Amino acid sequence: MAASRDPMQGDGTPRWLQTQAGYAWRFLVIVAALLVLARAVMAVELVAMALFLSLVIAAVLRPLTRLLAKVLPRPLATLISFLAALAVLTGIITFVTVSVSNQIPRLTEALISGINDIDALIKSAPRPISDIDITHTGQAIQDWLAANGSMVASEVITRLGTLGETLTGLVLALFCSVFFINSGSQMFQWTISQFHEEAGRRIAAAGRAAWRAFSGYTRGIVLVGVTNGLFAGLGLALMGIPLAAPIGVLVAIGTFIPYVGSAIALSVAIVVALAVKGVWWALAVVGMIVVIGQIEGHLLQPLIMARQVKLHPVVVAGAVVAGTLVVGIIGAIAAVPLVSMIWAAFSTLRTLRAADDVPPAPVPGLPDRSQATPSV
């Protein structure tokens, strides 16, 4: 007769408590490892940002490079892909610059008119502010600038240094992306060859799944961003709102931050519409924001992104907030693709583990030894 299962261990601790304690300390070890990894990434933040950007560039340009490589040598296909991307970016920057320069006179007149309206509103308030008060306020601002000029200058120098670091990171990202596009598969195979055969098989499967998730998300979000930017730019242009082109570009970039990026970018359009054309046109822009959000949420995201990011919306929102708190705007952009990569790799490893635990199916004509009793 089989012995009954003892719910208590020898030291009197319930078995369920020991099980939960085992899960708890393992969870704490994982959290500690993640914190150490985050600290290490923050210590080399510039390199991490450059590598992330290089992966984004590689994910976007690899399909074009792979297509061109069917008829051209791989290095030449990589060069043509980069030149094509550079031509597109140059065209966008030129278009935005020309659009802004052409609309500066109108914006200047609107700004002057808005300042006059604010001045009239202040003077007609229940407690009007006199010109003397305004003069005193201006003098106070000048005194503050005189007293804190060194701090302002130091801040400007710091910002210039940050700009230099950004340019350095951009050059590093471009340099790395060339190798990822041209010989990324060989680099991956070399990395796998450094591990034991079984471990290499698992790492290869997890790495491929993670890359599929990352590249699919990147290409999908770029397509969604371009679509949102086109909708916003065309809508603002049809309403006669200035800066339609640059605002459309901002909306496209803001799409990389799920849920809130596009809305924050379009808030600039609300301010411009309010200053140039008044309250009703600003409300019309708000309505356009709602329409674009509905199109993205009910059409673009299900069709383009649903197959790429298999994450619950709560997980996506939590990842965006956590990334923003830890790294800032870059963290908000990188959080979702990184989480999707981790989840894809984990799911693949779990599937492989489950497959390894299943005994092989019996071969017809041969005895099934999986249930055989070993001979004595």
C-alpha positions as CSV (number, residue, x, y, z in Angstrom):
1,M,0.0,0.0,0.0
2,A,1.4,3.4,-1.0
3,A,2.4,5.7,1.8
4,S,0.2,8.8,2.2
5,R,1.9,12.1,1.2
6,D,3.2,13.9,4.2
7,P,2.1,17.6,4.1
8,M,4.8,18.5,6.6
9,Q,8.5,18.4,6.3
10,G,10.9,17.1,8.9
11,D,11.4,20.6,10.4
12,G,7.6,21.1,10.7
13,T,7.4,23.6,7.7
14,P,4.3,22.9,5.5
15,R,5.2,21.7,2.0
16,W,3.1,24.4,0.4
17,L,5.1,27.1,2.2
18,Q,8.4,25.6,1.1
19,T,7.2,25.5,-2.5
20,Q,6.1,29.2,-2.4
21,A,9.4,30.1,-0.7
22,G,11.3,28.5,-3.5
23,Y,9.4,30.5,-6.0
24,A,9.9,33.6,-4.0
25,W,13.7,33.5,-3.7
26,R,14.0,32.5,-7.4
27,F,11.9,35.6,-8.3
28,L,14.1,37.8,-6.1
29,V,17.2,36.4,-7.8
30,I,15.7,37.2,-11.2
31,V,14.8,40.7,-10.1
32,A,18.3,41.3,-8.7
33,A,19.8,40.1,-12.0
34,L,17.6,42.4,-14.0
35,L,18.6,45.4,-11.8
36,V,22.3,44.6,-12.2
37,L,21.7,44.4,-16.0
38,A,19.9,47.7,-16.0
39,R,22.7,49.4,-14.1
40,A,25.2,47.9,-16.5
41,V,23.2,49.2,-19.5
42,M,22.9,52.7,-17.9
43,A,26.7,52.7,-17.4
44,V,27.1,52.4,-21.2
45,E,23.9,54.1,-22.2
46,L,25.4,55.6,-25.4
47,V,26.6,52.2,-26.6
48,A,23.2,50.6,-25.7
49,M,21.3,53.3,-27.6
50,A,23.5,53.0,-30.6
51,L,23.1,49.2,-30.7
52,F,19.3,49.5,-30.4
53,L,19.2,52.0,-33.2
54,S,21.5,49.8,-35.4
55,L,19.1,46.9,-34.9
56,V,16.1,49.2,-35.9
57,I,18.0,50.2,-39.0
58,A,18.9,46.6,-39.8
59,A,15.3,45.4,-39.3
60,V,14.0,48.1,-41.7
61,L,16.6,47.7,-44.4
62,R,17.2,43.9,-44.4
63,P,14.2,43.1,-46.5
64,L,15.3,45.5,-49.2
65,T,18.8,44.3,-49.0
66,R,17.7,40.6,-49.2
67,L,15.7,41.4,-52.3
68,L,18.5,43.3,-54.0
69,A,21.0,40.5,-53.0
70,K,19.2,38.1,-55.4
71,V,20.7,40.0,-58.4
72,L,23.6,41.9,-56.8
73,P,26.5,41.1,-54.5
74,R,25.6,41.5,-50.9
75,P,27.9,44.4,-50.1
76,L,26.5,46.4,-53.1
77,A,22.9,45.5,-52.1
78,T,23.7,46.9,-48.6
79,L,25.2,50.1,-50.0
80,I,22.2,50.7,-52.3
81,S,19.8,50.1,-49.4
82,F,21.6,52.7,-47.2
83,L,21.7,55.2,-50.1
84,A,17.9,54.7,-50.7
85,A,17.2,55.2,-47.0
86,L,19.4,58.3,-47.0
87,A,17.7,59.7,-50.0
88,V,14.2,59.3,-48.4
89,L,15.4,60.9,-45.1
90,T,17.0,63.8,-47.0
91,G,13.8,64.3,-49.0
92,I,11.7,64.4,-45.8
93,I,14.0,66.8,-44.1
94,T,14.2,69.1,-47.2
95,F,10.4,69.1,-47.5
96,V,9.9,69.9,-43.8
97,T,12.5,72.7,-43.9
98,V,11.0,74.3,-47.0
99,S,7.5,74.0,-45.5
100,V,8.6,75.7,-42.3
101,S,10.5,78.5,-44.0
102,N,7.6,79.3,-46.3
103,Q,5.2,79.6,-43.4
104,I,7.4,81.6,-41.0
105,P,5.9,85.0,-42.0
106,R,2.3,83.7,-41.4
107,L,3.3,82.2,-38.1
108,T,5.0,85.4,-37.1
109,E,1.9,87.4,-37.8
110,A,-0.2,84.9,-35.9
111,L,2.2,85.0,-32.9
112,I,2.1,88.8,-32.8
113,S,-1.7,88.7,-33.0
114,G,-1.8,86.1,-30.2
115,I,0.4,88.2,-28.0
116,N,-1.8,91.2,-28.6
117,D,-4.9,89.2,-27.7
118,I,-3.3,87.9,-24.5
119,D,-2.3,91.5,-23.6
120,A,-5.8,92.7,-24.2
121,L,-7.2,89.8,-22.1
122,I,-4.9,90.7,-19.3
123,K,-5.8,94.3,-19.3
124,S,-9.5,93.5,-19.4
125,A,-9.4,91.1,-16.5
126,P,-11.3,91.7,-13.3
127,R,-8.1,92.9,-11.7
128,P,-6.2,94.5,-14.7
129,I,-2.5,94.3,-14.8
130,S,-1.0,97.7,-15.5
131,D,2.0,98.4,-17.8
132,I,4.0,99.2,-14.7
133,D,3.4,95.7,-13.4
134,I,4.5,94.2,-16.7
135,T,7.6,96.4,-16.7
136,H,8.5,95.2,-13.2
137,T,8.0,91.6,-14.3
138,G,10.3,92.1,-17.2
139,Q,12.9,93.7,-15.0
140,A,12.7,90.8,-12.5
141,I,13.3,88.4,-15.4
142,Q,16.3,90.4,-16.5
143,D,17.7,90.5,-12.9
144,W,17.3,86.7,-12.6
145,L,19.1,86.1,-15.9
146,A,21.9,88.4,-14.7
147,A,22.3,86.6,-11.4
148,N,22.1,83.1,-12.9
149,G,23.9,83.7,-16.2
150,S,26.6,81.2,-15.4
151,M,24.1,78.5,-14.7
152,V,22.3,79.1,-17.9
153,A,25.6,79.1,-19.8
154,S,26.6,75.8,-18.1
155,E,23.3,74.3,-19.1
156,V,23.8,75.4,-22.7
157,I,27.3,73.8,-22.8
158,T,25.9,70.6,-21.3
159,R,23.2,70.5,-24.0
160,L,25.9,71.0,-26.6
161,G,27.9,68.1,-25.1
162,T,24.8,65.9,-25.2
163,L,24.4,66.8,-28.9
164,G,28.0,65.7,-29.5
165,E,27.3,62.4,-27.8
166,T,24.2,61.9,-29.8
167,L,26.1,62.4,-33.1
168,T,28.7,60.0,-31.9
169,G,26.0,57.4,-31.1
170,L,24.4,57.9,-34.5
171,V,27.7,57.3,-36.2
172,L,28.3,54.1,-34.1
173,A,24.7,53.0,-34.9
174,L,25.3,53.4,-38.7
175,F,28.6,51.6,-38.5
176,C,27.1,48.6,-36.6
177,S,24.0,48.4,-38.8
178,V,26.2,48.0,-41.9
179,F,27.6,44.8,-40.4
180,F,24.3,43.6,-39.1
181,I,22.7,43.9,-42.6
182,N,25.6,42.6,-44.6
183,S,26.8,39.7,-42.4
184,G,24.3,39.5,-39.5
185,S,23.5,35.8,-40.2
186,Q,27.2,34.8,-40.1
187,M,27.7,36.8,-36.9
188,F,24.8,34.9,-35.3
189,Q,26.0,31.5,-36.5
190,W,29.5,32.2,-35.1
191,T,28.0,33.2,-31.7
192,I,25.9,29.9,-31.7
193,S,29.0,27.8,-32.5
194,Q,30.7,29.0,-29.2
195,F,28.1,27.0,-27.2
196,H,27.6,23.3,-26.6
197,E,25.4,21.6,-29.3
198,E,22.3,21.3,-27.2
199,A,22.7,24.8,-25.6
200,G,23.4,26.2,-29.1
201,R,20.3,24.7,-30.5
202,R,18.1,26.3,-27.8
203,I,19.9,29.7,-28.0
204,A,19.6,29.6,-31.8
205,A,15.8,29.0,-31.6
206,A,15.3,31.6,-29.0
207,G,17.4,34.1,-30.8
208,R,15.6,33.6,-34.1
209,A,12.2,34.0,-32.4
210,A,13.4,37.2,-30.6
211,W,14.7,38.7,-33.9
212,R,11.4,37.8,-35.7
213,A,9.5,39.6,-32.9
214,F,11.8,42.6,-33.0
215,S,12.0,43.0,-36.8
216,G,8.3,42.4,-37.2
217,Y,7.4,45.0,-34.6
218,T,9.9,47.5,-36.0
219,R,8.6,47.2,-39.6
220,G,5.0,47.3,-38.4
221,I,5.4,50.3,-36.2
222,V,7.2,52.2,-39.0
223,L,4.3,51.4,-41.3
224,V,1.8,52.5,-38.7
225,G,3.8,55.7,-38.0
226,V,4.0,56.6,-41.7
227,T,0.3,56.1,-42.1
228,N,-0.5,58.2,-39.0
229,G,1.8,60.9,-40.2
230,L,0.2,61.0,-43.7
231,F,-3.3,61.1,-42.2
232,A,-2.3,63.9,-39.8
233,G,-0.4,65.9,-42.4
234,L,-3.2,65.7,-45.0
235,G,-5.9,66.5,-42.4
236,L,-4.1,69.6,-41.2
237,A,-3.3,70.7,-44.8
238,L,-7.0,70.4,-45.8
239,M,-7.9,72.5,-42.7
240,G,-5.3,75.1,-43.6
241,I,-3.4,74.7,-40.4
242,P,0.3,75.8,-40.7
243,L,3.2,73.4,-40.2
244,A,1.2,70.5,-41.5
245,A,4.3,68.7,-42.8
246,P,6.5,68.9,-39.7
247,I,3.6,68.0,-37.5
248,G,2.9,65.0,-39.6
249,V,6.6,64.0,-39.2
250,L,6.2,64.5,-35.4
251,V,3.2,62.2,-35.4
252,A,5.0,59.5,-37.3
253,I,7.9,59.7,-34.8
254,G,5.4,59.8,-31.8
255,T,3.8,56.5,-33.0
256,F,6.9,54.7,-31.7
257,I,5.6,55.4,-28.2
258,P,2.4,53.4,-28.0
259,Y,-0.9,54.9,-27.0
260,V,0.3,58.4,-26.2
261,G,3.0,59.4,-28.7
262,S,0.8,60.4,-31.5
263,A,-1.6,62.3,-29.3
264,I,1.3,64.3,-27.7
265,A,2.7,65.1,-31.1
266,L,-0.8,66.3,-32.3
267,S,-1.1,68.5,-29.3
268,V,1.3,70.8,-31.1
269,A,-1.3,71.0,-33.9
270,I,-3.9,72.1,-31.4
271,V,-1.7,74.9,-30.1
272,V,-1.0,76.1,-33.7
273,A,-4.6,75.9,-34.7
274,L,-5.7,77.8,-31.6
275,A,-3.1,80.6,-32.3
276,V,-3.7,80.9,-36.0
277,K,-7.4,80.1,-36.6
278,G,-9.2,80.1,-33.3
279,V,-11.0,77.9,-30.9
280,W,-13.3,76.1,-33.4
281,W,-10.5,75.0,-35.6
282,A,-8.6,73.8,-32.6
283,L,-11.6,71.7,-31.7
284,A,-11.7,70.4,-35.2
285,V,-8.0,69.3,-34.8
286,V,-9.1,67.5,-31.6
287,G,-11.8,65.7,-33.6
288,M,-9.1,64.7,-36.1
289,I,-7.0,63.3,-33.3
290,V,-9.9,61.1,-32.2
291,V,-10.5,59.8,-35.7
292,I,-6.8,59.0,-36.2
293,G,-6.7,57.2,-32.9
294,Q,-9.7,55.1,-33.9
295,I,-8.2,54.2,-37.2
296,E,-4.9,53.2,-35.5
297,G,-6.6,51.2,-32.7
298,H,-9.3,49.4,-34.8
299,L,-7.7,49.1,-38.2
300,L,-3.9,49.5,-38.3
301,Q,-2.9,47.9,-35.0
302,P,-5.1,44.7,-35.6
303,L,-4.0,44.3,-39.2
304,I,-0.3,45.1,-38.9
305,M,0.8,44.8,-35.3
306,A,-1.4,42.0,-33.8
307,R,0.7,39.2,-35.3
308,Q,4.0,40.9,-34.3
309,V,3.4,41.8,-30.6
310,K,1.5,39.2,-28.7
311,L,1.4,41.2,-25.5
312,H,-1.6,42.3,-23.4
313,P,-2.3,46.0,-23.6
314,V,-1.7,46.3,-19.8
315,V,1.8,44.8,-20.3
316,V,2.5,47.3,-23.2
317,A,1.4,50.2,-21.1
318,G,3.4,49.1,-18.1
319,A,6.5,48.6,-20.2
320,V,6.2,52.1,-21.7
321,V,5.8,53.7,-18.2
322,A,8.7,51.6,-16.8
323,G,11.0,52.4,-19.7
324,T,10.2,56.1,-19.4
325,L,10.9,56.1,-15.7
326,V,14.2,54.3,-16.1
327,V,15.7,55.8,-19.3
328,G,13.4,58.5,-20.4
329,I,12.0,58.9,-23.9
330,I,14.4,56.3,-25.3
331,G,13.1,53.8,-22.8
332,A,9.6,54.6,-23.8
333,I,10.5,53.8,-27.4
334,A,12.6,50.7,-26.7
335,A,10.5,49.1,-24.0
336,V,7.8,47.3,-26.1
337,P,10.1,45.8,-28.7
338,L,12.5,44.6,-25.9
339,V,9.7,43.0,-23.9
340,S,8.3,41.4,-27.0
341,M,11.7,39.9,-27.8
342,I,12.0,38.5,-24.2
343,W,8.6,37.0,-24.4
344,A,9.2,35.4,-27.8
345,A,12.4,33.9,-26.6
346,F,10.8,32.6,-23.4
347,S,7.9,31.1,-25.3
348,T,10.2,29.3,-27.7
349,L,12.4,27.9,-24.9
350,R,9.3,26.8,-23.0
351,T,8.0,25.0,-26.1
352,L,11.3,23.3,-26.7
353,R,11.4,22.2,-23.0
354,A,7.9,20.8,-23.3
355,A,8.8,18.9,-26.5
356,D,11.9,17.4,-24.9
357,D,9.8,16.2,-21.9
358,V,7.4,14.3,-24.3
359,P,8.7,10.7,-25.0
360,P,9.1,9.8,-28.6
361,A,6.2,8.2,-30.4
362,P,6.6,4.4,-30.9
363,V,7.7,3.3,-34.4
364,P,5.3,0.8,-36.0
365,G,6.8,-2.7,-36.1
366,L,9.1,-2.1,-33.2
367,P,8.4,-2.7,-29.5
368,D,7.6,0.3,-27.4
369,R,10.4,0.6,-24.9
370,S,9.2,3.8,-23.2
371,Q,7.1,1.9,-20.8
372,A,9.2,-1.3,-20.6
373,T,10.3,-2.5,-17.2
374,P,14.1,-2.8,-16.9
375,S,15.3,-6.3,-16.5
376,V,17.0,-7.4,-13.3
